[in-house]
Amino acid sequence: ANTRLFRAGLEDAGLTIRPGIHPIVPVMIGDAALAQRVSTRLLELGIYAIGFFYPVVPQGAARIRTQVSAAHRPADLAFAVEQFATVKREFGI
């Protein structure tokens, strides 16, 4: 349920995520340097999410890796979605 909630929130915020039902939710960024900046900004906003880029993923497929768990409360996930929406606006992604 948490994974569905988080995925829907990210999609509603206009972010591109890899499709699926898995609790690992990659938020697609594309550019490696941008993924690093987004990851740093998310940490400043209170969200620990790691940027993945080449050689871990194919070139041009950089992403922010998130992972949802049963321990997250809906309010935690809503907060995370809000912060992702903030970086989307700030970085134009």
Residue, then its C-alpha position, 0 to 999 in steps of 0.5 A: a500500500n505504501t509503495r502504491l501511495f508513493r508511486a502515485g504521489l510522484e506521478d501526480a507531481g509530474l515526476t518520471i518513475r520506472p513502472g512497477i510494483h516494487p518498493i524500490v522506486p527509481v525517479m528518473i533524472g537522465d543526467a548524472a551531474l543533475a542527479q547528484r545535485v538533486s540528491t544533495r538538495l533532497l538531503e538538505l530538504g530532509i530526504y535521504a535518496i541516492g543518485f545512481f548513474y553510470p556505470v551503475v545504470p546505463q549512460g543517460a539513465a541517471r536516477i534517484r533511488t528511493q525505497v519504500s518500507a512498511a515502516h513509512r507512515p503516509a505522512d512520511l511519504a507525503f513529505a517525501v513527495e512534497q520534497f521531490a516536487t520542490v526539486k522538480r520545480e527548482f531544477g526544472i526536471 
